[in-house]
């Protein structure tokens, strides 16, 4: 985006931290406040998907698409994802002592990572089997979403009709015709033998669609006449989100709960920000900037930090709040370095090389 929407960066940073803390909650006692606070931190992934859909709409809706622009769009998406993901995967394989397994014994096990399809190591959705770097399962859906968008752009002014048709066909028509129902739980499986069919028919894709719809509303003329109504909408959405997050109440079941709670929170905040932009602290904006690095780097730190500490002779307990906070600080530090070196410098270099070839 030419002008960064800082509240979106806030959500990206918070989503990444929620996922990190969700994976770290085992470091805290189950009856502790921290465990309760982070036990639903996986909701950061739906937040990421909605944000991704929103960003794709507001950055593409005014573009007059042609083949060169579609090619540039895909290259920019590839530069955004591939270098860091492949590097993080290799580093994780290395530090987890699985290099011989993936490189020598069974290199084909890396194919799902390289080409972004489910491993089918298990049949529990929406991952349908984890890649080498487990958090990478969500990137399978990100890549599919970008590819579907790029293909839709070929239809120019009819792109959203085509996109909507594919969504209806894959999420409703194919499941109904082949299995007789549409899943209400993202963990289900339609018994497709081809793994990519399980991916494109899982309703988790609706989170991207919701993000697109929020983007359309954000760019429309719809708005509040007075700031007080916008603030009340935000307060209501925050209460609703907190009520679900802390198991106080919820209004829907299945994946509709996440759609409603996350979507309402992002929509209300964006409409309020559109009327009068929030002043977001720079550190929280920076967390949004490094959110992709946070997401990919934190499993590496969580695995390798105890090994490093033991080999260095430290005998501190590898659990509790002190270790939890220390671990989080290391994750943020390493993610900042990765962001600067890989996401900024390497990506900029690759983009310059690509643009020279145009």
C-alpha positions in Angstrom: 0.0 0.0 0.0 1.3 3.4 -0.8 0.0 4.8 2.5 0.4 2.3 5.2 -2.7 1.7 7.3 -1.1 1.5 10.7 -4.1 -0.2 12.4 -3.6 -3.1 10.0 0.1 -3.3 11.1 -1.2 -3.4 14.7 -3.4 -6.3 13.9 -0.6 -8.1 12.0 1.8 -7.7 14.9 -0.8 -8.8 17.5 -1.8 -11.8 15.3 1.8 -12.9 15.1 2.3 -12.5 18.9 -0.8 -14.5 19.6 0.4 -17.4 17.5 3.9 -17.2 19.1 2.4 -17.1 22.6 0.0 -19.9 21.8 3.0 -22.1 20.9 4.7 -21.0 24.1 1.9 -21.5 26.5 3.2 -24.9 27.5 6.1 -23.1 29.3 3.5 -21.8 31.8 1.5 -23.7 34.4 -2.0 -24.8 33.1 -3.7 -23.0 35.9 -1.8 -19.7 35.4 -3.2 -16.5 34.0 -0.8 -16.7 31.1 -2.0 -20.2 30.0 -5.6 -18.9 30.0 -4.5 -15.7 28.2 -2.8 -17.6 25.3 -4.8 -20.8 25.1 -6.8 -19.5 22.1 -3.8 -17.7 20.5 -4.2 -19.8 17.4 -6.9 -17.3 16.4 -4.0 -15.2 15.1 -4.1 -17.4 12.0 -7.7 -16.4 11.0 -6.7 -12.8 11.7 -3.8 -13.1 9.3 -6.0 -14.6 6.6 -8.6 -11.8 6.9 -5.8 -9.2 6.9 -4.3 -10.8 3.8 -7.6 -10.6 2.0 -8.1 -7.0 3.0 -4.6 -5.9 1.9 -5.1 -7.7 -1.5 -8.3 -5.8 -2.1 -7.1 -2.3 -1.2 -3.9 -2.7 -3.2 -5.4 -4.1 -6.4 -8.9 -2.9 -6.8 -7.9 0.2 -8.9 -5.4 -1.6 -11.2 -6.1 -2.1 -14.9 -4.9 -5.6 -15.2 -2.8 -7.0 -18.1 -0.4 -9.9 -18.4 2.7 -7.9 -17.3 1.0 -6.6 -14.2 -0.3 -10.0 -13.3 3.3 -11.4 -13.7 4.6 -8.5 -11.5 1.9 -9.2 -8.9 2.9 -12.9 -8.7 6.6 -12.1 -8.6 6.1 -9.6 -5.7 4.1 -12.2 -3.8 6.8 -14.8 -4.4 9.5 -12.5 -3.2 7.5 -11.7 -0.2 7.1 -15.4 0.8 9.6 -17.8 -0.8 13.1 -16.5 0.3 12.2 -16.3 4.0 10.1 -19.4 4.1 12.6 -21.6 2.3 15.4 -20.2 4.4 13.5 -20.7 7.7 12.6 -24.3 6.7 16.2 -25.1 5.9 17.4 -23.6 9.2 14.8 -25.5 11.2 15.7 -28.8 9.5 19.3 -28.1 10.3 18.9 -27.2 14.0 16.4 -30.1 14.5 18.9 -32.6 13.2 16.7 -33.7 10.3 19.0 -32.7 7.5 19.9 -36.2 6.6 16.2 -37.3 6.7 15.1 -34.5 4.3 18.1 -34.1 2.1 19.6 -37.6 1.9 17.0 -40.2 2.9 13.7 -38.8 1.8 14.1 -35.5 -0.2 10.6 -36.0 -1.6 9.3 -35.1 1.8 10.3 -31.5 1.0 8.1 -31.3 -2.1 5.0 -30.2 -0.1 7.1 -27.3 1.3 8.5 -26.3 -2.0 5.2 -26.5 -4.0 2.8 -25.6 -1.1 0.5 -28.5 -0.9 -0.6 -30.6 2.1 1.6 -33.5 3.1 -1.4 -35.7 4.0 0.7 -37.1 6.9 -2.6 -36.8 8.7 -6.1 -36.1 7.5 -7.0 -33.4 10.1 -7.9 -30.1 8.6 -7.1 -27.4 7.7 -3.4 -28.4 7.6 -3.9 -32.0 6.4 -0.4 -32.8 7.5 2.4 -30.4 8.5 5.4 -29.5 6.4 8.9 -29.5 7.9 8.4 -26.1 9.4 4.9 -26.7 10.8 3.6 -23.2 10.7 4.1 -23.4 6.9 0.7 -25.1 6.5 -1.0 -21.7 6.5 1.2 -20.6 3.6 -0.4 -23.3 1.5 -3.6 -21.4 1.7 -1.9 -18.0 1.2 -0.3 -19.2 -2.0 -3.5 -20.7 -3.3 -5.3 -17.4 -2.6 -2.7 -15.4 -4.5 -2.8 -17.8 -7.5 -6.6 -17.6 -7.6 -6.5 -13.9 -7.4 -3.9 -13.7 -10.2 -6.0 -16.0 -12.4 -9.1 -13.9 -11.7 -7.3 -10.7 -12.7 -7.1 -12.1 -16.2 -10.9 -11.5 -16.4 -10.4 -7.8 -15.8 -13.7 -6.1 -14.9 -15.3 -9.5 -14.4 -12.6 -10.7 -12.1 -14.7 -10.7 -8.9 -17.5 -12.7 -10.7 -14.9 -15.3 -11.7 -13.4 -15.3 -8.2 -16.8 -15.7 -6.6 -17.7 -18.5 -9.0 -14.6 -20.5 -8.1 -15.3 -20.0 -4.4 -18.9 -21.2 -4.7 -17.8 -24.2 -6.8 -15.0 -25.3 -4.6 -16.5 -24.6 -1.2 -20.2 -25.6 -1.9 -20.9 -27.3 -5.2 -18.0 -29.8 -5.2 -18.5 -30.9 -1.6 -22.3 -31.2 -2.0 -22.1 -33.2 -5.2 -19.3 -35.5 -4.1 -20.0 -35.9 -0.4 -23.5 -34.6 0.2 -22.7 -31.9 2.7 -20.6 -28.8 3.5 -18.3 -29.1 6.5 -19.0 -26.9 9.5 -15.7 -27.8 11.2 -12.4 -26.8 9.6 -10.8 -30.0 11.0 -12.9 -32.3 8.9 -11.9 -34.1 5.7 -13.9 -34.7 2.6 -12.0 -38.0 1.8 -10.4 -36.6 -1.4 -7.5 -38.7 -2.4 -5.8 -35.7 -4.1 -4.4 -33.6 -1.3 -4.9 -30.3 -3.1 -8.6 -30.9 -3.4 -8.8 -31.0 0.4 -7.0 -27.6 0.5 -9.2 -25.8 -2.0 -12.4 -27.1 -0.5 -11.7 -26.3 3.1 -13.8 -23.3 4.3 -10.8 -21.7 5.9 -10.6 -19.9 2.5 -13.6 -17.9 3.6 -11.4 -15.8 5.9 -9.6 -14.5 2.8 -13.0 -13.8 1.2 -14.1 -11.9 4.3 -11.0 -9.8 4.1 -11.8 -8.9 0.5 -15.3 -7.9 1.5 -14.0 -5.8 4.4 -11.6 -4.1 1.9 -14.5 -3.4 -0.4 -16.5 -1.8 2.5 -13.5 0.2 3.6 -13.0 1.6 0.1 -16.7 2.4 -0.3 -18.6 5.5 0.8 -20.0 3.7 3.8 -19.0 5.4 7.0 -20.2 6.6 10.3 -21.5 10.2 10.5 -20.2 10.7 14.1 -17.1 9.4 15.8 -19.1 8.4 18.9 -21.0 5.7 16.8 -17.7 4.4 15.4 -16.3 4.2 18.9 -19.3 2.3 20.2 -19.0 -0.1 17.3 -15.4 -0.8 18.2 -16.2 -1.2 21.9 -19.0 -3.7 21.1 -16.7 -5.7 18.8 -14.0 -5.7 21.4 -16.5 -7.0 24.1 -17.7 -9.6 21.7 -14.2 -10.7 20.8 -13.1 -10.9 24.5 -16.3 -12.8 25.4 -15.4 -15.5 22.9 -11.7 -15.5 23.6 -12.2 -16.0 27.3 -15.1 -18.5 26.9 -17.7 -16.1 28.4 -20.1 -16.3 25.5 -20.3 -16.7 21.7 -23.1 -16.4 19.1 -22.0 -19.0 16.5 -20.5 -22.4 16.3 -17.8 -24.0 14.1 -15.6 -21.7 12.0 -18.4 -19.1 11.8 -17.4 -18.1 15.3 -13.9 -17.0 14.1 -15.4 -15.4 11.0 -17.8 -13.3 13.1 -15.5 -12.4 15.9 -12.3 -11.6 13.9 -14.2 -10.0 11.0 -16.3 -7.8 13.3 -13.2 -6.6 15.2 -11.2 -5.8 12.1 -14.2 -4.1 10.3 -15.1 -1.9 13.2 -11.6 -0.8 13.9 -10.9 0.0 10.2 -14.1 2.0 9.9 -13.2 4.0 13.0 -9.7 4.5 11.7 -11.1 5.6 8.4 -13.1 8.4 10.1 -10.2 9.4 12.4 -6.9 7.5 12.2 -5.6 5.9 15.4 -2.2 7.0 16.6 -0.4 3.6 16.9 2.8 3.4 18.9 5.8 2.9 16.6 6.8 -0.3 18.4 3.5 -1.9 17.6 3.7 -0.8 14.0 7.2 -2.3 13.9 5.8 -5.6 15.2 3.4 -5.6 12.3 6.3 -5.0 9.9 8.2 -8.0 11.3 5.1 -10.2 11.7 6.0 -12.6 8.9 9.4 -13.1 10.3 7.9 -13.5 13.8 5.6 -16.2 12.4 8.3 -18.2 10.7 11.3 -17.6 13.1 9.6 -18.4 16.4 9.4 -22.2 16.0 13.2 -22.2 15.3 13.9 -20.2 18.5 11.6 -22.3 20.6 13.4 -25.5 19.5 17.0 -24.3 19.4 17.1 -21.9 22.4 17.0 -24.7 25.1 19.8 -26.6 23.2 22.0 -23.5 23.1 21.4 -22.7 26.8 22.3 -26.2 27.8 25.4 -26.4 25.7 26.5 -23.0 27.1 26.2 -24.4 30.6 23.2 -22.5 31.8 21.1 -24.3 34.3 18.1 -22.0 34.5 14.6 -23.5 34.4 13.3 -23.8 30.9 9.8 -22.8 31.9 7.9 -20.2 33.9 7.4 -16.5 33.2 11.1 -15.5 33.2 12.0 -18.0 30.5 8.8 -17.2 28.6 9.5 -13.5 28.5 13.2 -14.1 27.7 12.3 -16.4 24.9 9.8 -13.9 23.5 12.5 -11.2 23.5 14.9 -13.4 21.6 12.2 -14.2 19.1 11.5 -10.5 18.5 15.2 -9.7 18.3 16.0 -12.5 15.8 12.8 -11.7 13.8 13.9 -8.0 13.5 17.3 -9.1 12.1 15.6 -11.5 9.7 13.2 -8.8 8.6 16.0 -6.4 7.9 18.3 -8.8 6.0 15.9 -11.1 4.2 12.6 -9.3 3.9 14.0 -5.9 3.1 17.5 -6.2 1.6 17.1 -9.5 -0.2 13.6 -8.7 -1.4 14.6 -5.3 -2.7 17.5 -6.8 -4.6 15.3 -9.5 -6.2 12.7 -6.9 -7.2 15.4 -4.7 -8.8 16.7 -7.7 -10.8 13.2 -8.6 -11.9 12.3 -5.0 -12.9 15.5 -4.7 -15.0 14.4 -7.7 -17.0 11.0 -6.2 -17.8 
